[in-house]
């Protein structure tokens, strides 16, 4: 045989041996017992909190906010709503630390086109017969800082005055 043929056969034999070792070792490694939880997009963080009722209604559920840079993805799941009633979900946050007076524009900063607006509505729907709703959105141009206090509010426009439920989180 020529020298070139011997080199090719030796390389192929080495590759086959290495492939066999990888397959045997890979089969011997057990997968993790629990599913792996990946962080939110990029280096983001997700916060979750139970819903607190602010009215006499027996509303339950939870709120979650995933933050990535200057964007937030709030999710608000609620149950115990009155079928046929209209509900709206609002996102708000404060950027000042406790003990620091609020900014002249107010304590809640929503960024974007109207930085002095107190809240940002991210969903509205009529409750179905099940009395359950889920609101989701992606909000951009937020100026979230460490210790920002995030609030998801549920209101019943035309019904009870003020918010009827909330989920409250503090950004680490």
NORCOR-V147853 format. One record per helix or strand of 2 or more residues. SS is the DSSP state (2 for helix, 1 for strand). FROM is the first residue (numbers start at 1). TO is the last residue. If there is no record, write none. Layout:
# NORCOR-V147853
{{SS | FROM | TO} {SS | FROM | TO}}
This chain:
# NORCOR-V147853
{{2 | 3 | 28} {1 | 45 | 50} {1 | 52 | 53} {1 | 60 | 68} {1 | 71 | 79} {1 | 86 | 94} {1 | 120 | 126} {1 | 133 | 136} {1 | 149 | 155} {1 | 163 | 170}}
